[in-house]
Structures are given as structure tokens and as C-alpha cells.
Amino acid sequence: MAMEQPTVSDLYRRVEEIRRQQPQLSYQQLKEQLLGELQGKPFPPLYNLTIPEQDDRAPEEDWTAGLSLIRRGIQFQDWGDVADGIILSLELTENYERERGAEGTRDDWHDRTRGIEEAESKAVGKWMPEELMKLAESKAPKR
């Protein structure tokens, strides 16, 4: 039976899960725990080096900082480099949020919806049924 191949996003989400369960762990301890879980597993594919959910948390230059390490680790079949890259991206993202707040919450300049609200509502109104629109509006955070 073949083992399921994790993606880079899967590995990142796993580290975030460990962090939520044990927030007292240092980055080194997180890395060691991740390495323990990864030994013997297949490496992630190279064609999909991304962590899309991070785009809303920090600037791209922060959360992508570890992707070159991850890529090298996959190419050389070295879980240590992969784990280093995952931890680096996590650390930079957490530091960014701690120092500046979550992306889009600090000021109008960083608000990603600023200037596109009207165009977005017109576009969504054309293809989204009214009942889905009401459901989405009820679930969305109030601004």
C-alpha cells in the first residue's frame, strides 16, 4: 500500500496544528516534532510549492521565505531542509502578526478590498444566486 504524498501546505498546516495544541514549544522543538512525523514518508511534489492560506496573514516575502529551503530539501530528499523551510515561514509569519497585526487590519493602505468593493459586488451579483449571497453576507465578518 502506497503512502499518501503530503503537500507543502499539508506540512505547514500540521505545524500550525502542533503550535495550537502546544503553544509553549520553541521553533526548534516544533521542527524536531515535525521531523519525527515525516521520517519515512514520501516527499511533497515540487510542482506545488505554496502555502495559499498564508497570503492573508503576512506579506508574500515573509511567508515564502522558507520555500527555497523546502525546494532544496525535496530535491535532495532531506527532511531537515524541508522542516527548516516550514519553520522559517511559520516564524516570519508569526513575528509579522505579532508586530503589526494581521494583514488588512492595520490601515486602509493594507486593506486588500479597498477600491474594489463596488466592482466586486457587481461581479458577484451577476453570477451568485441571491440565497447564496445572503448566506455569504451572514457568514462574513462585519466591517
C-alpha positions in Angstrom: 0.0 0.0 0.0 1.5 3.4 -1.0 1.8 6.2 1.5 -0.1 9.4 0.8 2.2 12.1 -0.5 1.8 15.3 1.6 1.8 18.8 0.0 3.8 21.7 1.4 0.5 23.2 2.5 -0.3 20.0 4.4 3.0 20.2 6.2 2.5 23.8 7.1 -1.0 23.2 8.4 0.4 20.3 10.5 3.0 22.6 12.1 0.2 25.2 12.8 -1.9 22.4 14.4 1.0 21.4 16.6 1.5 25.1 17.5 -2.1 25.5 18.5 -2.0 22.3 20.6 1.3 23.2 22.3 1.9 26.9 22.1 4.8 26.7 24.6 7.1 24.8 22.1 10.1 26.6 20.7 10.6 26.6 16.9 13.4 24.0 17.4 11.0 21.7 19.3 8.4 22.2 16.6 11.0 21.3 14.0 12.0 18.1 15.9 8.4 17.0 16.3 7.7 17.6 12.6 10.9 15.7 11.6 9.7 12.8 13.8 6.4 12.6 12.0 7.9 12.9 8.5 10.6 10.2 8.6 9.9 7.5 6.1 7.1 9.5 4.4 7.2 10.4 0.7 8.4 13.9 -0.1 5.9 16.6 -1.3 5.8 17.3 -5.0 7.9 20.1 -6.5 5.2 21.4 -8.8 3.1 22.9 -5.9 5.4 24.8 -3.6 2.9 27.2 -2.0 1.0 27.9 1.2 -2.0 29.7 -0.2 -3.8 30.4 3.2 -0.8 32.4 4.3 -1.4 35.1 1.8 -4.0 36.7 4.1 -1.7 36.5 7.2 1.5 38.2 6.1 3.2 39.7 3.1 4.4 37.3 0.5 8.1 37.9 1.2 7.6 36.7 4.8 5.6 33.5 4.3 7.5 32.5 1.1 10.9 32.9 2.8 11.2 29.2 3.6 10.1 27.9 0.2 13.7 27.8 -1.3 14.8 25.7 1.7 11.7 23.4 1.2 12.5 23.1 -2.5 16.2 22.2 -1.8 15.0 19.6 0.7 12.7 18.0 -1.7 15.3 17.9 -4.5 18.0 16.4 -2.2 15.5 14.2 -0.3 16.4 15.9 3.0 13.5 16.3 5.6 15.8 18.6 7.6 15.8 21.3 4.9 12.0 20.8 4.4 11.3 21.3 8.1 13.7 24.3 8.3 11.7 26.0 5.5 8.4 25.3 7.1 9.5 26.6 10.4 11.1 29.7 8.8 7.8 30.6 7.1 5.9 30.0 10.3 8.3 32.1 12.4 8.3 35.0 10.0 4.5 35.0 9.7 4.0 34.8 13.5 6.5 37.6 14.0 4.8 39.8 11.4 1.4 39.3 13.0 2.7 39.9 16.5 4.5 43.1 15.5 2.0 44.6 13.0 -1.3 42.7 13.4 -2.9 40.5 10.7 -2.7 41.6 7.1 -5.5 44.0 6.2 -6.3 45.1 9.7 -3.8 47.9 10.3 -4.8 50.7 8.0 -6.6 51.5 4.7 -3.4 51.2 2.7 -3.1 47.5 3.6 -6.8 46.7 3.2 -6.9 44.4 0.1 -10.6 45.2 -0.6 -10.1 49.0 -0.7 -11.0 50.3 -4.1 -12.6 47.1 -5.5 -15.7 46.8 -3.3 -18.1 48.2 -6.0 -16.6 46.2 -8.9 -16.6 43.1 -6.7 -20.2 43.4 -5.7 -21.2 43.9 -9.4 -19.3 40.8 -10.5 -20.5 38.6 -7.7 -24.1 39.8 -8.2 -24.0 38.6 -11.8 -23.2 35.0 -11.0 -24.1 34.3 -7.4 -27.7 33.4 -6.7 -29.5 35.6 -4.2 -29.8 32.9 -1.5 -26.1 32.2 -1.6 -25.3 35.9 -1.5 -27.4 36.2 1.7 -25.7 33.2 3.2 -22.2 34.6 2.4 -23.1 38.0 3.8 -24.4 36.5 7.0 -21.2 34.4 7.5 -18.8 37.2 6.6 -17.2 39.3 9.4 -18.8 42.7 9.8 -16.6 45.7 8.9 
